[in-house]
Amino acid sequence: MQKEVQSDQTGNAAGFEAIGVAQAARAINSGDFTAESYAEALLERAREQSDIKAFITIDEEAVIAAARKVDKARSVGASAPLLGVPLGVKDSYLTSGLRTTLGVSNLKDFVPAQDAEVVSAIKGAGAIVFGKNNLVEMSYGLTGDNNTYGQVKNPRAHDRVSGGSSSGSAAAVAAGIVPAAFGGDTVGSIRVPASLCGVVGFKPTTGRWPRNGVAPISHVLDTTGVFARTVEDCELIDQIVTKAPPALMGPEQGSLKGVRFAYAPKQYLDLVDAEVEARFRDIIRRLHDAGAEIVEIDLGEGFSALADTTTWNIFFHDTMNAIADFLEDNDIPTSFEEIYRDLKPGLKEAWQHHVLPSGSKWLSQDGYNAALANDRPEIQRRFKDAFATSGAEALLFPTTPCTAPEIGKENLFSIAGREVTYAALAKNTVPASGAGLPGISLPMGNASSHLPIGLEIDAPFGGDRRLLEIARRVEALGISSL
């Protein structure tokens, strides 16, 4: 029976919560433990951690039945790259036979008949859909607040936001409920919660991963992606979703000698907490000491304003048509108008001004066309030129300019003495979204408050495999424990 997750403090799921995807798959394939015992332990963990609201729906009976089926298949010789590994799926993905709400009350009873393409890919590789992760309504927000299904709490500190919109996916991985979970990223909705919750969050090059069957915001900007505990797990899942050949381990694996990184302080350190900047500069020094070359670059006058304005304009302008088409194309029993009618007040007001053609801040069609024809290509050109002229393979910066704000104070808080709104959480992630670049957020230790700080590494368009290789080598330095 499908149900919302309920509190249950009995039992102990200790031991499995630290295992990653690749490690779990190897263990199940080799018979070190059964898929059923693993699934049972994670279900117990989910009950213990139900107060963080990481999931909207978990079908416990279906999870156990799937795990038993895996164990039976393995007993007669079956193997698969994700065999028996339970994974979380953001509730914006269609899942056959499992409730899909898109985070809105209108769809509280909707059960799709088909899977999103990414879900089909992981099932084909042997994975088990553990449950549907909580999210901001229609993936529209950066904090994890959902009026209908509850505020997602940061597992590192329950009085802090998780980030969003893929809030439950990040929280589920950070809390040790699942080893990985899928999300979506339009302006930072994977990288922001990864940073705030202290997990790895991978945003592929826009268009690299399939988006069929996932509720959209903008077909120009949207991408599916994944949260995990390690870069190795992101590499494995990327290989499965894209059907790419396994990455080759070069002799330089674990070394940064010959890798050139760029950083752009004028664009990415102009609004950042002092402690976050200090940690970032420590990481720069650590990378240099490990053999990497570090070069400072400047993306040019007005770059941040151009990237911010262009990306948000596209984001808002695409929303209504993208959602309406998705609902119709997938026979989902609601409409854009019904969803808009029942949105929480603050989000409804934002849609009224920015998303509806009658809104006071609606971008004209001429303005939208100019953003696509002129402004977005200019952002892409500046990135391309910066990588080419500097010879850098990757760009480094703090994923978020601060640690997680307090729940209830995210609409107005301070960064480096300046009052900001929650939109500031995506200040550094927006440019890569506007240009469609791949990016990955890695934990780079904690602030004095014990809250996580994230390091983002971006690569040129289409450079996902090299980005993941470099990120694994950075991770190997132990930066998460610095």
RONU-50804 format. One line per field, with one value per residue: x, y, z of N, C-alpha, C in turn; residue number from 1; residue in three letters. Coordinates in steps of 0.05 Angstrom, whole numbers. Layout:
BEGIN
n.X X	...
n.Y Y	...
n.Z Z	...
ca.X X	...
ca.Y Y	...
ca.Z Z	...
c.X X	...
c.Y Y	...
c.Z Z	...
i NUM	...
aa ALA	...
END
This chain:
BEGIN
n.X 17	11	36	41	102	111	127	170	204	228	276	340	378	431	496	485	476	518	537	554	527	556	586	546	520	561	567	516	514	556	539	549	513	441	393	344	355	383	346	307	335	343	290	276	310	287	238	256	277	235	215	243	219	233	212	153	122	128	126	126	116	121	175	201	182	205	259	263	253	298	338	323	331	387	405	403	441	437	460	474	489	466	443	392	396	367	339	325	274	258	196	177	184	154	128	115	58	67	51	52	62	80	89	43	-23	-65	-54	-52	-71	-55	-32	15	18	64	136	184	238	290	279	263	313	345	317	322	375	375	362	321	263	259	226	187	213	205	191	195	134	117	170	188	225	275	284	259	208	143	76	35	59	97	152	217	270	337	382	430	421	363	334	346	342	336	350	331	301	299	293	279	307	362	363	349	393	433	416	424	386	377	426	432	397	350	343	325	350	347	360	394	376	394	448	447	417	451	498	481	464	508	524	542	526	505	499	485	510	464	413	442	425	364	299	247	183	189	168	170	203	231	247	293	330	325	350	356	386	431	439	488	533	585	631	644	596	563	588	579	522	513	537	501	452	462	481	534	603	642	681	750	805	857	930	942	903	878	915	930	965	982	930	891	858	809	790	742	742	717	666	645	658	640	595	593	596	644	669	657	685	737	744	739	785	824	817	832	887	901	891	929	975	972	988	959	947	930	891	873	814	773	707	686	659	597	580	555	506	483	480	446	398	383	378	339	296	286	273	224	191	184	154	95	76	108	93	38	38	65	29	-14	8	22	-24	-42	-83	-99	-96	-57	-82	-113	-72	-45	-86	-88	-39	9	5	51	80	41	33	83	80	36	58	104	99	49	21	-6	19	54	109	120	157	162	148	184	227	240	255	301	332	344	368	410	429	436	471	515	530	547	589	625	640	663	705	734	751	782	822	848	864	843	813	770	724	724	687	651	593	544	534	532	521	466	406	363	302	242	266	286	268	287	349	419	478	545	537	498	430	390	347	319	333	386	414	421	456	509	502	469	494	520	475	447	482	482	522	559	560	584	573	612	621	658	677	658	627	641	594	581	553	547	591	594	633	634	647	654	651	671	619	589	631	626	645	700	696	674	715	757	732	729	782	793	759	785	826	806	776	726	731	762
n.Y -24	44	100	159	177	156	170	127	102	54	1	-4	24	25	26	14	65	95	73	76	81	51	18	-10	-36	-70	-102	-128	-154	-190	-220	-206	-181	-184	-157	-150	-145	-98	-62	-65	-43	10	27	26	66	109	114	128	178	208	257	297	304	285	252	245	201	132	67	16	-40	-51	-38	-77	-123	-116	-120	-172	-199	-184	-212	-264	-268	-259	-304	-342	-326	-274	-208	-138	-68	-34	-67	-83	-35	14	75	145	186	248	280	302	271	224	162	97	67	88	139	205	271	322	358	386	398	386	338	297	245	222	171	152	118	108	110	162	176	173	144	95	80	71	31	-9	-20	-48	-21	-2	35	73	112	173	236	294	362	431	463	448	450	501	540	554	536	492	492	468	474	435	383	389	424	412	392	409	357	365	404	415	462	491	509	463	476	481	468	413	389	347	304	317	319	267	237	261	248	194	159	140	119	151	200	226	289	355	410	477	531	520	480	430	437	477	455	410	435	460	418	385	344	308	338	333	367	356	375	415	381	334	292	253	284	270	258	285	337	402	467	502	489	507	513	470	411	342	307	285	268	246	207	205	223	181	151	187	186	132	130	170	145	102	127	157	119	114	91	57	99	109	95	135	136	179	183	208	246	316	340	379	393	448	499	551	612	663	717	768	759	716	720	766	773	741	702	715	671	630	647	646	591	573	597	570	519	529	538	488	455	476	461	408	401	424	475	543	595	663	693	739	748	791	858	871	818	785	810	806	750	737	767	749	693	686	712	679	632	647	662	615	581	575	554	509	477	471	443	396	373	362	329	284	264	281	291	347	419	476	522	504	487	535	563	539	546	561	624	661	639	638	693	707	679	705	756	746	700	695	720	767	791	840	839	809	784	810	781	798	814	765	736	765	753	699	701	738	752	703	674	709	702	649	655	685	650	609	636	649	599	583	623	623	571	537	478	475	512	543	556	581	542	560	625	626	590	545	581	599	565	597	646	653	686	737	751	756	765	771	820	845	852	801	762	695	683	696	651	623	654	643	596	606	628	583	553	587	585	531	497	440	423	410	401	396	374	417	416	443	502	544	539	487	476	454	472	486	468	488	460	476	459	465	469	407	379	337	285	292	331	301	265	300	321	276	269	315	307	264	287	295	340	348	341	380
n.Z 0	-17	18	58	90	156	225	261	311	322	322	285	235	228	196	141	123	105	59	-10	-78	-118	-85	-57	-100	-118	-73	-69	-118	-111	-69	-17	18	21	-25	-1	54	54	33	74	117	99	94	148	165	138	166	216	204	187	202	176	128	77	38	-1	-16	-1	-21	16	15	-40	-48	-17	-42	-93	-79	-61	-109	-137	-106	-116	-171	-172	-148	-187	-221	-243	-258	-252	-264	-225	-189	-146	-117	-78	-98	-91	-120	-147	-138	-185	-227	-270	-248	-259	-233	-182	-138	-162	-150	-165	-126	-113	-88	-121	-147	-111	-112	-159	-201	-245	-309	-335	-337	-326	-372	-350	-303	-325	-346	-301	-275	-313	-306	-260	-212	-155	-145	-91	-67	-72	-74	-34	-54	-74	-92	-158	-171	-160	-129	-78	-27	-1	20	26	23	24	31	69	101	80	120	136	142	169	206	236	240	196	126	71	21	-49	-114	-109	-58	-21	-45	-38	18	32	15	46	97	99	81	29	-21	-65	-103	-150	-183	-207	-246	-258	-248	-208	-176	-162	-148	-108	-62	-54	-37	11	42	44	7	-54	-116	-181	-241	-305	-372	-405	-437	-443	-410	-412	-411	-415	-389	-342	-301	-328	-325	-357	-423	-446	-405	-367	-335	-319	-263	-210	-140	-96	-53	-68	-121	-154	-154	-181	-231	-246	-250	-288	-332	-339	-349	-395	-428	-439	-450	-399	-357	-367	-325	-317	-313	-282	-244	-184	-179	-186	-218	-273	-284	-298	-265	-264	-230	-215	-183	-185	-205	-175	-122	-102	-71	-16	43	94	119	84	38	58	67	14	-9	19	-2	-55	-47	-28	-73	-108	-80	-88	-139	-180	-229	-219	-243	-245	-271	-309	-324	-349	-356	-326	-329	-289	-279	-330	-338	-295	-304	-356	-351	-310	-335	-380	-352	-324	-368	-398	-367	-363	-413	-418	-374	-383	-432	-417	-380	-413	-453	-425	-404	-354	-298	-289	-296	-320	-302	-258	-224	-215	-189	-138	-114	-61	-25	-32	-75	-113	-121	-143	-192	-214	-226	-257	-290	-315	-375	-369	-327	-287	-292	-334	-389	-452	-518	-556	-523	-501	-546	-559	-514	-524	-574	-570	-516	-485	-520	-514	-460	-463	-500	-470	-429	-461	-485	-439	-419	-463	-469	-419	-415	-379	-352	-319	-278	-215	-155	-96	-85	-61	-33	21	82	100	108	164	175	161	160	111	71	79	95	116	79	83	109	78	64	36	-8	-14	-66	-73	-59	-106	-135	-153	-181	-224	-273	-301	-311	-346	-390	-401	-382	-354	-285	-219	-150	-94	-26	16	68	133	161	219	247	239	194	126	71	2	-56	-122	-185	-251	-321	-391	-442	-455	-431	-394	-378	-370	-330	-288	-279	-262	-217	-185	-173	-145	-101	-78	-50	0	14	37	91	111
ca.X 0	26	28	60	121	103	148	172	231	237	297	364	388	459	514	480	471	542	545	548	514	574	593	522	516	582	561	493	522	574	525	558	488	419	378	322	365	391	321	294	350	338	263	277	322	267	219	270	283	211	209	255	201	249	196	124	110	144	110	144	111	132	204	210	176	225	284	262	255	327	352	316	345	415	410	406	463	433	477	468	506	453	427	381	402	344	345	303	266	243	168	170	188	133	136	92	47	74	40	68	46	93	90	19	-46	-83	-46	-46	-80	-48	-13	20	19	90	160	202	259	312	270	265	341	357	304	335	402	372	356	294	253	253	204	185	224	191	202	180	112	124	199	191	235	303	287	248	182	120	53	19	73	115	179	240	289	364	391	453	410	334	323	356	330	351	354	311	275	302	300	278	327	387	360	348	420	448	406	431	362	384	454	431	369	349	331	325	364	340	377	411	360	410	473	442	412	475	516	470	461	533	527	551	503	515	482	498	506	436	408	457	407	336	280	220	169	196	154	189	200	241	261	319	348	322	364	355	413	432	453	501	553	612	633	643	568	552	599	565	495	516	543	477	431	470	490	562	621	654	704	776	821	884	951	944	881	885	935	920	987	975	903	889	833	806	770	735	732	699	639	635	664	631	575	598	603	673	678	656	707	762	746	744	813	840	815	849	915	904	892	955	995	969	999	942	952	907	893	850	802	751	688	679	641	568	573	536	479	474	473	424	374	376	370	313	276	279	260	196	176	179	140	67	73	122	77	12	43	72	5	-31	23	24	-51	-42	-111	-103	-88	-41	-100	-120	-48	-42	-108	-84	-12	11	3	76	87	19	39	105	70	19	73	126	94	25	25	-19	34	67	137	121	176	150	159	208	248	247	271	327	347	353	385	433	440	446	497	537	540	561	614	644	650	680	730	750	764	802	845	862	874	832	793	747	721	719	675	632	567	526	550	530	510	437	391	343	275	226	280	299	258	303	372	442	503	567	527	478	405	383	326	328	344	415	426	428	471	532	494	453	508	523	448	442	498	479	546	557	571	581	579	625	625	686	679	637	632	643	567	579	537	564	598	598	651	625	666	640	668	659	595	595	655	617	662	725	689	671	742	771	718	736	809	791	747	805	843	794	768	702	737	780
ca.Y 0	69	117	180	166	161	166	101	103	27	-11	11	18	34	10	17	93	107	59	89	66	31	-1	-27	-54	-91	-121	-144	-171	-211	-235	-198	-178	-186	-133	-147	-135	-70	-46	-63	-24	37	34	33	93	129	118	143	205	218	285	317	306	281	237	247	174	108	42	-3	-67	-53	-38	-104	-143	-113	-130	-202	-207	-182	-233	-289	-267	-262	-332	-358	-316	-248	-186	-112	-47	-22	-90	-81	-11	32	103	164	200	272	276	315	250	205	136	79	53	101	165	228	295	347	375	402	384	377	312	280	217	215	149	150	92	105	121	181	161	167	122	70	73	60	5	-28	-27	-63	-6	-2	61	72	130	199	257	320	384	456	460	451	456	530	552	547	533	467	496	458	477	410	359	396	437	394	402	402	336	374	422	415	489	504	500	442	484	469	455	384	390	320	287	323	312	238	227	271	234	166	143	127	126	171	208	242	316	371	435	497	553	512	464	407	445	492	437	394	451	466	393	372	320	314	343	335	378	351	394	416	364	309	272	255	299	261	248	301	363	422	496	515	470	518	511	447	386	323	303	267	272	221	211	206	228	155	144	204	175	107	136	184	124	86	144	166	95	118	70	63	117	96	106	141	133	203	183	215	268	340	351	385	403	477	510	581	623	690	730	791	749	695	725	794	771	715	704	715	644	614	655	636	562	570	604	548	498	537	533	458	444	484	445	380	400	438	503	559	621	681	703	758	743	816	878	866	790	774	821	795	722	736	777	732	666	687	719	654	615	655	663	589	565	569	536	484	461	464	422	371	361	351	307	260	257	286	301	375	439	498	541	492	488	563	571	527	550	577	653	674	629	647	721	707	671	727	778	738	677	700	741	792	800	866	835	790	792	810	762	810	812	737	729	778	738	675	706	755	752	677	668	725	688	625	664	694	626	595	651	648	573	582	641	615	544	522	457	477	537	538	578	570	536	580	646	624	564	544	600	588	562	620	671	651	707	760	745	772	753	791	846	855	838	788	742	668	682	698	624	613	674	631	573	615	631	557	546	603	576	503	483	420	432	391	412	377	385	426	420	457	527	541	531	459	473	448	491	471	477	481	458	476	453	475	455	380	367	323	262	304	344	281	255	320	323	253	274	336	294	246	302	297	368	349	339	402
ca.Z 0	-18	40	66	110	183	244	275	323	329	305	279	208	227	180	113	115	94	35	-35	-99	-130	-64	-52	-123	-117	-51	-75	-140	-102	-48	10	33	3	-31	18	80	49	31	100	133	90	102	176	167	130	188	237	195	173	209	158	105	52	19	-2	-18	-2	-21	29	5	-67	-45	-7	-64	-114	-69	-61	-137	-143	-94	-130	-197	-168	-140	-211	-238	-254	-248	-265	-251	-202	-179	-120	-102	-76	-104	-89	-145	-143	-145	-210	-247	-272	-239	-265	-210	-157	-137	-171	-143	-173	-103	-111	-76	-143	-157	-88	-117	-186	-205	-274	-322	-348	-323	-339	-386	-331	-286	-341	-350	-276	-271	-332	-295	-236	-188	-143	-138	-62	-61	-86	-57	-31	-70	-75	-111	-186	-172	-162	-105	-71	2	8	33	11	41	25	40	91	97	82	139	131	161	185	227	229	239	172	101	56	-7	-67	-108	-105	-30	-9	-56	-24	46	34	13	69	121	98	75	3	-28	-86	-110	-174	-180	-231	-242	-278	-241	-186	-158	-153	-136	-83	-39	-49	-21	37	57	46	-10	-82	-133	-208	-262	-331	-393	-412	-460	-442	-398	-421	-393	-420	-365	-318	-302	-335	-321	-382	-440	-452	-382	-350	-338	-297	-252	-188	-115	-86	-32	-80	-149	-167	-158	-203	-256	-252	-258	-314	-352	-344	-360	-422	-443	-446	-441	-373	-357	-364	-303	-327	-293	-265	-226	-157	-180	-200	-234	-301	-286	-294	-256	-263	-212	-223	-158	-190	-210	-157	-94	-95	-49	-4	71	98	125	59	21	70	61	-14	-15	30	-22	-78	-39	-26	-100	-118	-67	-99	-166	-199	-236	-213	-256	-240	-295	-306	-345	-363	-344	-328	-334	-269	-284	-355	-333	-277	-317	-379	-342	-297	-355	-394	-331	-320	-393	-409	-348	-368	-436	-412	-356	-397	-452	-403	-369	-435	-467	-408	-394	-325	-294	-279	-316	-309	-288	-232	-207	-207	-170	-112	-104	-37	-32	-42	-101	-131	-127	-162	-218	-224	-236	-275	-306	-331	-395	-359	-304	-289	-298	-357	-410	-479	-536	-568	-503	-498	-570	-556	-494	-536	-597	-564	-489	-478	-534	-503	-436	-473	-512	-450	-417	-480	-488	-414	-418	-484	-465	-395	-416	-356	-357	-301	-263	-187	-139	-76	-97	-50	-20	50	91	99	125	182	166	169	156	85	53	84	113	111	69	84	118	60	65	11	-7	-20	-94	-71	-57	-133	-149	-166	-198	-247	-299	-315	-321	-369	-412	-405	-375	-333	-259	-197	-124	-75	1	22	97	148	175	249	256	232	170	103	50	-23	-77	-149	-208	-277	-344	-416	-452	-464	-419	-369	-370	-359	-305	-267	-273	-246	-191	-168	-163	-124	-78	-66	-31	27	20	53	119	118
c.X 18	17	49	77	112	127	147	200	242	260	321	375	417	476	510	479	495	551	536	535	532	581	570	518	536	576	537	500	539	562	535	534	465	406	356	332	373	366	307	308	345	309	261	289	303	246	231	274	259	205	223	239	215	232	166	111	132	124	127	140	123	163	214	205	197	252	285	264	284	343	347	331	375	423	413	424	459	452	469	483	493	436	418	386	378	353	320	298	249	215	158	174	164	144	112	84	53	66	60	52	55	94	65	-4	-65	-78	-40	-54	-72	-26	-8	21	46	112	172	226	283	304	272	294	352	343	316	362	400	364	327	287	244	229	207	193	208	206	185	158	122	153	206	200	262	306	277	221	160	96	37	34	95	141	200	260	317	373	414	444	380	321	332	343	348	361	333	317	277	310	300	299	354	385	361	376	437	441	412	407	366	412	454	402	370	334	331	338	358	357	396	398	371	434	469	436	436	494	506	468	487	535	537	526	513	493	496	495	476	431	422	440	379	319	251	208	176	183	174	183	208	256	289	339	347	342	358	384	410	447	465	521	581	610	632	614	556	562	584	537	495	520	517	456	437	479	518	580	633	678	730	792	849	905	954	921	890	905	922	943	978	947	903	861	833	787	767	724	713	671	628	642	656	610	577	605	633	683	677	679	734	766	752	774	832	840	833	878	920	906	919	977	995	978	982	953	927	911	868	840	781	732	676	659	612	560	552	508	467	464	448	398	365	365	343	291	267	263	230	180	168	159	112	64	85	105	51	17	50	47	-12	-17	23	-2	-53	-68	-112	-94	-70	-58	-107	-96	-43	-62	-101	-56	-12	14	28	83	66	24	62	96	52	35	92	118	69	30	13	-3	49	97	141	140	161	162	184	232	258	264	299	345	359	373	410	446	451	471	520	548	556	588	634	656	670	706	747	764	787	826	861	874	863	813	768	748	712	706	658	605	546	542	548	521	479	424	372	316	258	239	293	290	273	325	396	465	524	557	506	453	398	359	337	340	374	429	435	445	494	525	481	470	512	496	442	457	495	503	542	570	567	589	589	625	654	688	656	646	634	616	562	561	555	568	604	618	639	648	650	660	655	636	603	618	648	636	688	719	687	698	757	758	726	764	810	780	767	824	832	784	743	707	756	768
c.Y 25	86	138	169	174	156	139	99	76	18	7	4	25	15	14	46	106	94	74	71	44	10	-21	-46	-76	-112	-139	-163	-195	-228	-228	-192	-179	-159	-128	-136	-106	-53	-44	-43	5	46	41	61	114	134	134	172	218	247	306	320	304	267	245	220	153	84	20	-31	-71	-54	-66	-125	-141	-124	-160	-213	-205	-205	-260	-290	-271	-290	-351	-345	-288	-228	-161	-91	-34	-43	-86	-56	8	61	121	178	224	269	293	295	231	177	117	64	65	130	187	253	321	367	392	385	373	348	292	251	208	193	146	121	87	118	143	165	155	144	95	61	60	33	-16	-37	-41	-48	-9	27	60	88	156	221	282	342	409	452	467	458	485	543	541	539	506	469	485	458	451	387	364	409	415	407	392	381	345	391	426	442	504	492	479	453	471	477	425	379	362	301	291	314	282	226	236	257	204	148	127	136	147	177	227	269	329	398	454	522	546	492	437	418	461	473	418	409	454	441	377	345	328	317	349	345	373	375	392	401	338	286	275	269	289	249	262	329	386	450	510	494	481	512	485	425	368	319	287	277	245	228	215	213	202	146	161	194	150	113	151	164	109	103	152	143	99	95	77	82	102	110	110	137	156	204	189	238	292	353	355	394	433	486	540	588	653	705	753	782	731	699	753	795	743	719	701	687	626	621	645	606	557	576	582	525	504	531	502	446	451	467	416	379	414	466	519	586	637	692	724	753	768	833	869	837	780	784	810	766	720	744	758	706	667	695	695	635	622	653	635	573	556	549	509	466	452	441	395	357	348	327	281	252	259	301	327	393	460	516	530	492	516	572	562	530	565	606	665	665	638	676	723	699	693	749	770	717	681	722	768	804	826	863	814	801	789	789	772	808	784	728	741	763	713	680	721	750	724	669	685	713	664	633	671	670	612	609	649	621	572	598	634	588	526	500	459	503	530	562	565	566	556	600	645	596	566	564	585	586	585	647	673	673	734	753	760	755	775	819	858	838	827	771	715	665	684	671	614	633	661	608	582	617	605	548	561	594	546	486	461	431	411	405	390	390	393	433	436	484	523	534	501	455	470	472	476	484	469	480	457	470	465	457	428	366	351	301	272	318	323	269	274	322	300	257	295	323	277	260	304	324	369	350	362	420
c.Z 0	6	44	89	138	202	257	285	329	311	301	252	205	210	151	104	102	68	10	-55	-109	-110	-59	-75	-124	-96	-57	-98	-131	-79	-20	29	12	-2	-11	44	77	48	58	118	125	96	132	180	159	151	210	230	182	180	191	132	78	30	21	-1	-18	-1	-10	19	-23	-66	-37	-29	-86	-105	-69	-90	-146	-132	-107	-157	-193	-161	-164	-231	-249	-242	-263	-250	-227	-187	-150	-104	-102	-80	-101	-116	-138	-153	-168	-233	-247	-264	-242	-239	-183	-158	-145	-167	-155	-151	-99	-101	-98	-151	-134	-92	-145	-187	-235	-283	-335	-331	-340	-351	-368	-313	-300	-343	-324	-269	-289	-323	-268	-211	-180	-137	-109	-55	-76	-67	-58	-47	-66	-97	-140	-190	-172	-136	-97	-42	12	22	15	30	45	38	60	83	100	100	131	151	179	209	220	229	214	147	87	30	-24	-96	-103	-76	-17	-20	-42	5	50	33	38	95	121	92	49	-5	-50	-92	-133	-169	-207	-225	-265	-274	-218	-168	-151	-137	-109	-60	-33	-31	7	55	59	31	-37	-99	-162	-227	-288	-350	-401	-438	-460	-431	-409	-401	-397	-394	-340	-321	-307	-323	-347	-398	-449	-430	-366	-356	-314	-287	-226	-164	-107	-64	-44	-110	-165	-173	-180	-230	-265	-263	-284	-336	-359	-358	-389	-440	-454	-437	-415	-376	-353	-342	-314	-305	-274	-245	-197	-156	-194	-216	-263	-305	-281	-287	-258	-240	-219	-200	-163	-194	-188	-128	-85	-74	-37	26	75	103	101	41	32	65	32	-21	-3	10	-46	-71	-38	-54	-112	-106	-78	-128	-187	-205	-231	-227	-249	-267	-289	-330	-357	-348	-348	-331	-314	-274	-310	-351	-316	-291	-340	-370	-328	-316	-371	-376	-329	-346	-403	-392	-356	-391	-431	-395	-370	-417	-439	-392	-391	-448	-451	-394	-364	-318	-278	-301	-303	-292	-260	-213	-197	-185	-141	-101	-77	-43	-44	-70	-122	-140	-147	-190	-230	-237	-259	-296	-325	-351	-387	-336	-309	-296	-320	-379	-437	-497	-550	-549	-500	-522	-569	-536	-507	-559	-591	-537	-481	-494	-524	-478	-444	-485	-491	-435	-436	-483	-463	-412	-439	-478	-440	-396	-394	-366	-340	-286	-235	-173	-117	-89	-87	-34	10	57	92	118	144	169	178	165	128	65	57	104	103	100	69	91	100	62	37	15	-14	-48	-94	-69	-84	-148	-165	-185	-224	-273	-314	-326	-346	-394	-418	-398	-355	-308	-238	-171	-106	-47	5	52	108	158	205	261	251	208	145	85	25	-42	-104	-168	-233	-299	-369	-425	-464	-451	-394	-360	-358	-333	-283	-260	-255	-219	-173	-157	-142	-98	-63	-48	-3	34	37	83	129	139
i 1	2	3	4	5	6	7	8	9	10	11	12	13	14	15	16	17	18	19	20	21	22	23	24	25	26	27	28	29	30	31	32	33	34	35	36	37	38	39	40	41	42	43	44	45	46	47	48	49	50	51	52	53	54	55	56	57	58	59	60	61	62	63	64	65	66	67	68	69	70	71	72	73	74	75	76	77	78	79	80	81	82	83	84	85	86	87	88	89	90	91	92	93	94	95	96	97	98	99	100	101	102	103	104	105	106	107	108	109	110	111	112	113	114	115	116	117	118	119	120	121	122	123	124	125	126	127	128	129	130	131	132	133	134	135	136	137	138	139	140	141	142	143	144	145	146	147	148	149	150	151	152	153	154	155	156	157	158	159	160	161	162	163	164	165	166	167	168	169	170	171	172	173	174	175	176	177	178	179	180	181	182	183	184	185	186	187	188	189	190	191	192	193	194	195	196	197	198	199	200	201	202	203	204	205	206	207	208	209	210	211	212	213	214	215	216	217	218	219	220	221	222	223	224	225	226	227	228	229	230	231	232	233	234	235	236	237	238	239	240	241	242	243	244	245	246	247	248	249	250	251	252	253	254	255	256	257	258	259	260	261	262	263	264	265	266	267	268	269	270	271	272	273	274	275	276	277	278	279	280	281	282	283	284	285	286	287	288	289	290	291	292	293	294	295	296	297	298	299	300	301	302	303	304	305	306	307	308	309	310	311	312	313	314	315	316	317	318	319	320	321	322	323	324	325	326	327	328	329	330	331	332	333	334	335	336	337	338	339	340	341	342	343	344	345	346	347	348	349	350	351	352	353	354	355	356	357	358	359	360	361	362	363	364	365	366	367	368	369	370	371	372	373	374	375	376	377	378	379	380	381	382	383	384	385	386	387	388	389	390	391	392	393	394	395	396	397	398	399	400	401	402	403	404	405	406	407	408	409	410	411	412	413	414	415	416	417	418	419	420	421	422	423	424	425	426	427	428	429	430	431	432	433	434	435	436	437	438	439	440	441	442	443	444	445	446	447	448	449	450	451	452	453	454	455	456	457	458	459	460	461	462	463	464	465	466	467	468	469	470	471	472	473	474	475	476	477	478	479	480	481	482
aa MET	GLN	LYS	GLU	VAL	GLN	SER	ASP	GLN	THR	GLY	ASN	ALA	ALA	GLY	PHE	GLU	ALA	ILE	GLY	VAL	ALA	GLN	ALA	ALA	ARG	ALA	ILE	ASN	SER	GLY	ASP	PHE	THR	ALA	GLU	SER	TYR	ALA	GLU	ALA	LEU	LEU	GLU	ARG	ALA	ARG	GLU	GLN	SER	ASP	ILE	LYS	ALA	PHE	ILE	THR	ILE	ASP	GLU	GLU	ALA	VAL	ILE	ALA	ALA	ALA	ARG	LYS	VAL	ASP	LYS	ALA	ARG	SER	VAL	GLY	ALA	SER	ALA	PRO	LEU	LEU	GLY	VAL	PRO	LEU	GLY	VAL	LYS	ASP	SER	TYR	LEU	THR	SER	GLY	LEU	ARG	THR	THR	LEU	GLY	VAL	SER	ASN	LEU	LYS	ASP	PHE	VAL	PRO	ALA	GLN	ASP	ALA	GLU	VAL	VAL	SER	ALA	ILE	LYS	GLY	ALA	GLY	ALA	ILE	VAL	PHE	GLY	LYS	ASN	ASN	LEU	VAL	GLU	MET	SER	TYR	GLY	LEU	THR	GLY	ASP	ASN	ASN	THR	TYR	GLY	GLN	VAL	LYS	ASN	PRO	ARG	ALA	HIS	ASP	ARG	VAL	SER	GLY	GLY	SER	SER	SER	GLY	SER	ALA	ALA	ALA	VAL	ALA	ALA	GLY	ILE	VAL	PRO	ALA	ALA	PHE	GLY	GLY	ASP	THR	VAL	GLY	SER	ILE	ARG	VAL	PRO	ALA	SER	LEU	CYS	GLY	VAL	VAL	GLY	PHE	LYS	PRO	THR	THR	GLY	ARG	TRP	PRO	ARG	ASN	GLY	VAL	ALA	PRO	ILE	SER	HIS	VAL	LEU	ASP	THR	THR	GLY	VAL	PHE	ALA	ARG	THR	VAL	GLU	ASP	CYS	GLU	LEU	ILE	ASP	GLN	ILE	VAL	THR	LYS	ALA	PRO	PRO	ALA	LEU	MET	GLY	PRO	GLU	GLN	GLY	SER	LEU	LYS	GLY	VAL	ARG	PHE	ALA	TYR	ALA	PRO	LYS	GLN	TYR	LEU	ASP	LEU	VAL	ASP	ALA	GLU	VAL	GLU	ALA	ARG	PHE	ARG	ASP	ILE	ILE	ARG	ARG	LEU	HIS	ASP	ALA	GLY	ALA	GLU	ILE	VAL	GLU	ILE	ASP	LEU	GLY	GLU	GLY	PHE	SER	ALA	LEU	ALA	ASP	THR	THR	THR	TRP	ASN	ILE	PHE	PHE	HIS	ASP	THR	MET	ASN	ALA	ILE	ALA	ASP	PHE	LEU	GLU	ASP	ASN	ASP	ILE	PRO	THR	SER	PHE	GLU	GLU	ILE	TYR	ARG	ASP	LEU	LYS	PRO	GLY	LEU	LYS	GLU	ALA	TRP	GLN	HIS	HIS	VAL	LEU	PRO	SER	GLY	SER	LYS	TRP	LEU	SER	GLN	ASP	GLY	TYR	ASN	ALA	ALA	LEU	ALA	ASN	ASP	ARG	PRO	GLU	ILE	GLN	ARG	ARG	PHE	LYS	ASP	ALA	PHE	ALA	THR	SER	GLY	ALA	GLU	ALA	LEU	LEU	PHE	PRO	THR	THR	PRO	CYS	THR	ALA	PRO	GLU	ILE	GLY	LYS	GLU	ASN	LEU	PHE	SER	ILE	ALA	GLY	ARG	GLU	VAL	THR	TYR	ALA	ALA	LEU	ALA	LYS	ASN	THR	VAL	PRO	ALA	SER	GLY	ALA	GLY	LEU	PRO	GLY	ILE	SER	LEU	PRO	MET	GLY	ASN	ALA	SER	SER	HIS	LEU	PRO	ILE	GLY	LEU	GLU	ILE	ASP	ALA	PRO	PHE	GLY	GLY	ASP	ARG	ARG	LEU	LEU	GLU	ILE	ALA	ARG	ARG	VAL	GLU	ALA	LEU	GLY	ILE	SER	SER	LEU
END
